[in-house]
Amino acid sequence: MVQRLLALPWIHTAYDVALAVLVGCLASSYDQGLDPFIGWAMALVLLFRRYRPMPVMGLVSGLALLQPPLATVPALYDVALLVAMVSVVAHARSMRHAYAAGAIVLLGVVAAFGGFLPFGEEPGESLGDIVAIGGVCAAVWLTAMVLRTRRLYVASLEARAATAERERAHLVRLAAAEERAEIARELHDVVAHSLAVMILQADGAGYALKSDPDRAGSALKAIADTGRDALEDMHRIVRVLRGGRAPGQGETADADAGRRRVSLDDLETVAERARDVGLTVALETEGVRGRLSTADELTVLRIVQESLTNVLRHAGPGAEVTVTLRCDKDVVRVRVVDDGGGRLAGPRPASARGGGGNGLVGMRERVEVSGGSFTAGPRLGAGWQVDAELPVKEPSVRTTG
């Protein structure tokens, strides 16, 4: 208990010590009987009023009961009762203790000045004293109650502010994590697809350099075009990082600045480059394509791009792929189906619902951000199938079909 007392802030400790000294000095004004000892005992008990307010109230009340046989009027150091009452009101956890402390003091006033204890005037002759002293005690109790309510209100405001600050910090971390995931998906799509196409084109150019110079030249041109587009996309991502917006959110500004805007119009370019590296790609489109927002168009393009990259990586050149884009009134469906190059489906990444590599994870996250659904997995027999559905929302920026 003494250690907890010493652990208080010095201003609180000094205040409590000053109160105890005041009560002790009032007790010292009495030079006969047990009054000085009772007063100093009350003063020492008051030192622990912040930690055990109700026991302190009980001890001070018990010490006060020792006075009637020894004195003819209440002693000055009985002010310790008011201090103990205020301590209960201010520091007790239960409001029942606060009401009990007030009741104890009022009963003490009635008993002392109403003639029920052996000092003071005769019963019924000191009603004015009871009202006056009782009113003072009630005013002190109400003041302590107001201070308690104010302190609890301030504490609740501080708790709310701390909670709001933690929530804000948590939301900032979530936003940063979401932005990092978006940038990671964009980097993976750009780098993985472009490098896969460029590597296969470079290998083909190396084989055809002597036997078929024209084919080698076409492959080198495809490498250059793919590299330029990849570099443009990397510049866009770097501009996103500097500007503080997620990829896909600033496509309009980039387009207005004269930069290439990624849209569904690039599907044929992606399919053509896949054909250049040996895939047989059939692109089928149904419905009106201009109803998706720019971000959703980018999602569709990345799904097709990543799916073709996976076909190149796992099935190899020579595989046949069918890309179907169906634009209905409320939903846009994307399906990419390949024949596995005539081989049974190998150990590609698991379905999108159960995990998978970075490509499938990135596609699934893109679709889920748009509020759609995504599945991917092997077909019966040979090949692989990717299905995605995106809801058609009222886009803030519409693309031209």
C-alpha positions as CSV (number, residue, x, y, z in Angstrom):
1,M,0.0,0.0,0.0
2,V,2.8,2.4,0.9
3,Q,4.5,1.6,-2.5
4,R,1.3,2.4,-4.3
5,L,1.0,5.6,-2.4
6,L,4.6,6.6,-3.4
7,A,3.8,5.7,-7.0
8,L,1.3,8.4,-7.3
9,P,2.2,11.6,-9.1
10,W,3.9,14.0,-6.8
11,I,1.2,16.5,-6.9
12,H,-1.4,14.0,-5.7
13,T,0.9,12.7,-3.0
14,A,1.7,16.3,-1.8
15,Y,-2.1,17.1,-1.7
16,D,-2.9,14.0,0.3
17,V,0.0,14.6,2.8
18,A,-1.2,18.2,3.2
19,L,-4.7,17.1,4.0
20,A,-3.4,14.6,6.6
21,V,-1.2,17.3,8.1
22,L,-4.2,19.7,8.3
23,V,-6.3,17.1,10.1
24,G,-3.4,16.3,12.4
25,C,-2.9,20.0,13.2
26,L,-6.5,20.4,14.1
27,A,-6.2,17.4,16.4
28,S,-3.1,18.9,18.0
29,S,-5.1,21.8,19.1
30,Y,-6.6,19.6,21.7
31,D,-4.3,18.9,24.6
32,Q,-6.3,16.6,26.7
33,G,-7.9,13.1,26.5
34,L,-7.6,10.9,23.5
35,D,-8.6,13.7,21.0
36,P,-5.0,14.2,19.6
37,F,-4.6,10.5,19.1
38,I,-8.0,10.0,17.4
39,G,-7.3,13.0,15.1
40,W,-3.8,11.8,14.1
41,A,-5.2,8.3,13.5
42,M,-7.8,9.8,11.1
43,A,-5.0,11.8,9.4
44,L,-2.9,8.6,8.8
45,V,-5.9,6.7,7.5
46,L,-6.7,9.5,5.0
47,L,-3.3,8.9,3.3
48,F,-4.9,5.8,1.6
49,R,-8.2,7.3,0.6
50,R,-7.5,7.0,-3.1
51,Y,-7.0,3.2,-3.0
52,R,-9.4,2.0,-0.4
53,P,-12.0,4.8,-0.1
54,M,-14.8,2.8,1.5
55,P,-12.6,1.1,4.2
56,V,-11.1,4.5,4.9
57,M,-14.6,5.9,5.3
58,G,-15.5,3.1,7.7
59,L,-12.3,3.6,9.8
60,V,-12.8,7.4,10.0
61,S,-16.5,6.8,11.0
62,G,-15.4,4.3,13.7
63,L,-12.9,6.7,15.1
64,A,-15.5,9.5,15.2
65,L,-17.7,7.3,17.4
66,L,-15.0,7.3,20.0
67,Q,-15.5,11.0,20.6
68,P,-18.9,11.3,22.4
69,P,-17.8,9.9,25.7
70,L,-14.8,12.1,25.7
71,A,-16.1,15.5,24.4
72,T,-19.1,17.7,24.7
73,V,-19.1,18.9,21.0
74,P,-17.8,17.4,17.8
75,A,-14.1,18.0,17.3
76,L,-12.6,20.2,14.5
77,Y,-10.7,17.2,13.1
78,D,-14.1,15.6,12.3
79,V,-13.6,17.4,8.9
80,A,-11.8,14.1,8.1
81,L,-15.3,12.6,7.7
82,L,-16.0,15.0,4.9
83,V,-12.7,14.3,3.3
84,A,-13.4,10.5,3.5
85,M,-16.9,11.1,2.0
86,V,-15.5,13.1,-0.9
87,S,-12.9,10.3,-1.5
88,V,-15.6,7.7,-1.7
89,V,-17.7,9.7,-4.1
90,A,-14.6,10.5,-6.3
91,H,-12.8,7.2,-6.3
92,A,-15.2,4.4,-5.5
93,R,-16.1,2.1,-8.4
94,S,-19.7,1.7,-7.4
95,M,-22.2,4.5,-7.0
96,R,-23.8,2.5,-4.1
97,H,-20.7,3.3,-2.1
98,A,-21.0,7.0,-2.9
99,Y,-24.7,7.0,-1.7
100,A,-23.7,5.0,1.4
101,A,-20.9,7.5,2.3
102,G,-23.4,10.5,2.1
103,A,-25.9,8.6,4.2
104,I,-23.3,7.9,6.9
105,V,-22.3,11.5,7.2
106,L,-25.9,12.7,7.3
107,L,-26.8,10.1,10.0
108,G,-23.8,11.3,12.0
109,V,-24.9,14.9,11.8
110,V,-28.5,13.9,12.9
111,A,-27.1,11.8,15.7
112,A,-24.6,14.4,16.9
113,F,-26.8,17.5,16.8
114,G,-30.1,15.8,17.5
115,G,-29.3,14.8,21.0
116,F,-29.0,11.1,20.3
117,L,-25.3,11.2,21.3
118,P,-24.1,12.5,24.7
119,F,-23.0,16.0,23.6
120,G,-24.7,19.0,22.2
121,E,-28.1,20.3,23.0
122,E,-31.2,18.4,24.1
123,P,-33.2,16.5,21.4
124,G,-35.4,18.7,19.3
125,E,-33.5,21.9,20.3
126,S,-31.0,21.9,17.5
127,L,-33.0,21.6,14.4
128,G,-31.3,24.6,12.9
129,D,-27.9,23.1,13.5
130,I,-29.0,19.9,11.8
131,V,-30.3,21.7,8.8
132,A,-27.2,24.0,8.5
133,I,-24.6,21.3,9.0
134,G,-26.5,18.8,7.0
135,G,-26.9,21.3,4.2
136,V,-23.1,21.9,4.2
137,C,-22.4,18.2,4.0
138,A,-25.0,17.7,1.2
139,A,-23.4,20.6,-0.8
140,V,-20.0,19.0,-0.4
141,W,-21.4,15.6,-1.5
142,L,-23.1,17.1,-4.5
143,T,-19.9,19.0,-5.5
144,A,-17.9,15.8,-5.3
145,M,-20.6,14.0,-7.4
146,V,-20.4,16.7,-10.1
147,L,-16.6,16.4,-10.1
148,R,-16.9,12.7,-10.4
149,T,-19.3,12.9,-13.3
150,R,-17.0,15.5,-15.0
151,R,-14.0,13.3,-14.6
152,L,-15.8,10.2,-16.0
153,Y,-17.1,12.2,-18.9
154,V,-13.6,13.5,-19.7
155,A,-12.2,9.9,-19.4
156,S,-14.9,8.7,-21.8
157,L,-14.0,11.4,-24.3
158,E,-10.3,10.5,-24.0
159,A,-11.1,6.8,-24.5
160,R,-13.2,7.6,-27.5
161,A,-10.4,9.7,-29.0
162,A,-7.9,6.9,-28.3
163,T,-10.2,4.4,-30.0
164,A,-10.8,6.7,-33.0
165,E,-7.0,7.1,-33.3
166,R,-6.4,3.4,-33.2
167,E,-9.2,2.8,-35.8
168,R,-7.7,5.5,-38.0
169,A,-4.3,4.0,-37.8
170,H,-5.8,0.6,-38.5
171,L,-7.6,1.9,-41.5
172,V,-4.4,3.6,-42.8
173,R,-2.6,0.2,-42.4
174,L,-5.4,-1.6,-44.3
175,A,-5.4,1.0,-47.0
176,A,-1.6,0.8,-47.3
177,A,-1.7,-3.0,-47.5
178,E,-4.5,-2.9,-50.1
179,E,-2.5,-0.4,-52.2
180,R,0.6,-2.6,-51.9
181,A,-1.3,-5.6,-53.0
182,E,-2.8,-3.7,-55.9
183,I,0.7,-2.6,-57.0
184,A,2.1,-6.1,-56.5
185,R,-0.7,-7.5,-58.8
186,E,0.0,-4.9,-61.4
187,L,3.8,-5.4,-61.4
188,H,3.3,-9.2,-61.6
189,D,0.9,-8.9,-64.5
190,V,3.2,-6.5,-66.4
191,V,6.5,-8.2,-65.7
192,A,5.3,-11.9,-65.9
193,H,3.4,-11.6,-69.1
194,S,5.8,-9.3,-70.9
195,L,8.8,-11.3,-69.9
196,A,7.2,-14.6,-70.9
197,V,6.3,-13.3,-74.3
198,M,9.7,-11.7,-74.8
199,I,11.6,-14.8,-73.8
200,L,9.6,-17.1,-76.1
201,Q,10.0,-14.6,-79.0
202,A,13.7,-14.3,-78.3
203,D,14.1,-18.1,-78.4
204,G,12.1,-18.3,-81.6
205,A,14.2,-15.5,-83.2
206,G,17.3,-17.4,-82.2
207,Y,16.2,-20.6,-83.9
208,A,14.9,-18.8,-87.0
209,L,17.8,-16.3,-87.3
210,K,19.6,-18.2,-90.0
211,S,16.9,-20.4,-91.6
212,D,14.1,-17.8,-91.7
213,P,15.4,-14.2,-91.3
214,D,11.9,-12.7,-92.0
215,R,10.4,-14.7,-89.1
216,A,13.3,-13.7,-86.9
217,G,12.7,-10.1,-87.8
218,S,9.0,-10.4,-86.9
219,A,9.9,-11.9,-83.6
220,L,12.4,-9.2,-82.8
221,K,9.8,-6.6,-83.7
222,A,7.3,-8.3,-81.3
223,I,9.9,-8.2,-78.6
224,A,10.4,-4.5,-79.1
225,D,6.7,-3.8,-79.1
226,T,6.2,-5.9,-75.9
227,G,9.1,-4.2,-74.2
228,R,7.8,-0.8,-75.0
229,D,4.3,-1.5,-73.7
230,A,5.8,-3.1,-70.6
231,L,8.0,0.0,-70.1
232,E,5.0,2.2,-70.5
233,D,3.1,0.2,-67.9
234,M,6.0,0.4,-65.5
235,H,6.1,4.2,-66.0
236,R,2.4,4.3,-65.2
237,I,2.9,2.3,-62.0
238,V,5.8,4.6,-61.0
239,R,3.6,7.6,-61.6
240,V,0.9,5.9,-59.4
241,L,3.5,5.5,-56.6
242,R,4.5,9.1,-56.8
243,G,1.0,10.4,-57.0
244,G,-0.4,8.2,-54.2
245,R,-3.3,6.5,-56.0
246,A,-3.9,2.8,-56.7
247,P,-3.3,1.4,-60.2
248,G,-6.3,1.7,-62.3
249,Q,-7.7,4.7,-60.4
250,G,-5.7,7.3,-62.4
251,E,-6.1,5.9,-65.9
252,T,-8.2,8.9,-67.1
253,A,-5.5,11.3,-66.0
254,D,-2.9,9.3,-67.7
255,A,-5.0,9.2,-70.9
256,D,-5.5,13.0,-70.7
257,A,-1.8,13.4,-70.4
258,G,-1.3,11.6,-73.7
259,R,-0.4,8.2,-72.2
260,R,-1.7,4.9,-73.4
261,R,-4.9,3.9,-71.6
262,V,-5.4,0.2,-71.0
263,S,-8.9,-1.0,-72.1
264,L,-10.8,-3.8,-73.8
265,D,-9.5,-2.5,-77.1
266,D,-6.1,-4.1,-76.2
267,L,-7.6,-7.6,-76.0
268,E,-6.8,-8.2,-79.7
269,T,-3.3,-6.9,-79.2
270,V,-2.8,-9.4,-76.3
271,A,-4.2,-12.2,-78.4
272,E,-2.1,-11.3,-81.4
273,R,1.1,-11.4,-79.3
274,A,0.1,-14.8,-77.9
275,R,-0.4,-16.0,-81.5
276,D,3.1,-14.7,-82.4
277,V,4.7,-17.0,-79.8
278,G,2.9,-20.1,-81.0
279,L,-0.5,-20.2,-79.3
280,T,-3.7,-20.6,-81.3
281,V,-6.0,-18.0,-79.8
282,A,-9.7,-17.5,-80.7
283,L,-11.2,-14.3,-79.3
284,E,-15.0,-14.2,-79.1
285,T,-17.0,-11.2,-78.0
286,E,-20.7,-11.0,-77.4
287,G,-22.7,-7.9,-76.4
288,V,-21.8,-4.3,-76.0
289,R,-18.3,-3.8,-74.6
290,G,-18.5,-0.2,-73.5
291,R,-20.5,-0.6,-70.3
292,L,-17.6,-1.4,-67.9
293,S,-15.6,1.2,-65.9
294,T,-12.0,1.8,-66.8
295,A,-10.8,-0.2,-63.7
296,D,-13.0,-3.2,-64.6
297,E,-11.8,-3.1,-68.2
298,L,-8.3,-3.3,-66.8
299,T,-9.3,-6.2,-64.7
300,V,-10.7,-8.1,-67.7
301,L,-7.6,-7.4,-69.7
302,R,-5.3,-8.6,-66.9
303,I,-7.3,-11.8,-66.5
304,V,-7.0,-12.6,-70.1
305,Q,-3.3,-11.6,-70.2
306,E,-2.4,-13.7,-67.1
307,S,-4.4,-16.7,-68.4
308,L,-2.6,-16.7,-71.7
309,T,0.7,-16.3,-69.8
310,N,-0.1,-19.4,-67.8
311,V,-1.0,-21.3,-71.0
312,L,2.4,-20.4,-72.4
313,R,4.1,-21.4,-69.2
314,H,2.4,-24.7,-68.6
315,A,1.0,-25.9,-71.9
316,G,3.7,-24.4,-74.2
317,P,3.5,-23.1,-77.8
318,G,1.0,-25.0,-79.9
319,A,-1.8,-25.0,-77.4
320,E,-5.2,-23.8,-78.5
321,V,-7.0,-21.2,-76.4
322,T,-10.5,-19.8,-76.6
323,V,-11.2,-16.4,-75.0
324,T,-14.8,-15.6,-74.6
325,L,-16.1,-12.2,-73.4
326,R,-19.8,-12.0,-72.9
327,C,-21.3,-8.6,-72.0
328,D,-24.8,-8.9,-70.6
329,K,-26.9,-6.2,-69.1
330,D,-25.9,-6.8,-65.5
331,V,-22.8,-8.8,-65.7
332,V,-19.7,-9.4,-67.8
333,R,-18.4,-12.9,-68.1
334,V,-14.9,-13.8,-69.1
335,R,-13.8,-17.4,-69.9
336,V,-10.4,-18.6,-71.0
337,V,-10.2,-22.3,-72.0
338,D,-7.2,-24.1,-73.4
339,D,-6.6,-27.7,-74.5
340,G,-3.3,-28.1,-72.6
341,G,-1.4,-28.7,-75.8
342,G,-3.1,-32.1,-76.1
343,R,-1.7,-33.2,-72.7
344,L,-3.6,-34.0,-69.6
345,A,-3.8,-31.1,-67.1
346,G,-0.5,-31.0,-65.2
347,P,0.2,-29.7,-61.7
348,R,-0.7,-26.1,-62.3
349,P,-1.6,-24.0,-59.3
350,A,-4.7,-25.1,-57.4
351,S,-8.1,-23.5,-58.0
352,A,-8.6,-19.9,-57.2
353,R,-10.8,-20.8,-54.2
354,G,-8.1,-22.9,-52.6
355,G,-5.0,-20.8,-53.1
356,G,-2.6,-20.9,-56.0
357,G,0.3,-19.0,-57.4
358,N,0.7,-15.2,-57.6
359,G,-1.1,-15.1,-60.9
360,L,-4.3,-16.8,-59.8
361,V,-4.2,-15.0,-56.5
362,G,-3.9,-11.6,-58.3
363,M,-6.7,-12.4,-60.6
364,R,-9.0,-13.5,-57.8
365,E,-8.2,-10.4,-55.8
366,R,-8.9,-8.1,-58.8
367,V,-12.3,-9.7,-59.3
368,E,-13.2,-9.7,-55.6
369,V,-12.3,-6.0,-55.4
370,S,-14.8,-5.4,-58.2
371,G,-17.5,-7.5,-56.4
372,G,-17.4,-10.4,-58.8
373,S,-16.6,-14.1,-58.6
374,F,-13.6,-16.0,-59.9
375,T,-12.8,-19.7,-60.4
376,A,-10.0,-21.5,-62.1
377,G,-9.1,-25.2,-62.4
378,P,-8.4,-28.1,-64.7
379,R,-10.9,-29.4,-67.2
380,L,-12.0,-33.0,-67.6
381,G,-9.3,-34.5,-69.8
382,A,-6.8,-32.0,-71.0
383,G,-6.5,-28.3,-70.5
384,W,-7.4,-25.6,-68.0
385,Q,-10.3,-23.2,-67.6
386,V,-10.6,-19.7,-66.0
387,D,-14.0,-18.1,-65.4
388,A,-14.7,-14.7,-64.0
389,E,-17.8,-12.6,-63.6
390,L,-17.9,-8.9,-63.0
391,P,-21.0,-6.9,-62.1
392,V,-21.8,-4.0,-64.4
393,K,-21.9,-0.8,-62.3
394,E,-22.6,2.7,-63.4
395,P,-19.1,3.7,-64.2
396,S,-17.9,7.2,-63.4
397,V,-15.7,7.1,-66.5
398,R,-16.9,5.2,-69.5
399,T,-14.7,3.8,-72.2
400,T,-15.4,4.2,-75.9
401,G,-16.2,0.8,-77.4
